[in-house]
Amino acid sequence: MLTVTAAAARAINTLVAEHHMPDGAGLRIAPQSQTSRSEGLGLSIARAPADNDTVLESQGARIFLSPGLVYDLQEQELDVDEQGGFFVDRRKEE
């Protein structure tokens, strides 16, 4: 299952608050093209999950995964860089 770093969870919560979204809003991750592969993912703030989205909750942040991405993003981690940009990378071994 996709994991979310503490920094990414804080960034999601900040975006939701800045956009004055309702309770239950979160970050939606979906393919930008017809493929469900993890390359070319689009990220958007959503008021609620779309039909058939998988909902993850991590450290108070909600993440909505488009159908099919749950398997594509196994072993992956959502994080943010110094500029606040989100990225998905292979989960680091602990």
Secondary structure, DSSP 8 states (H G I E B T S, - for coil): --EE-HHHHHHHHHHHHHTT--TT-EEEEEESSS--SSTTEEEEEESS--TT-EEEEETTEEEEE-TTHHHHTTTEEEEE-TTS-EEEEE----
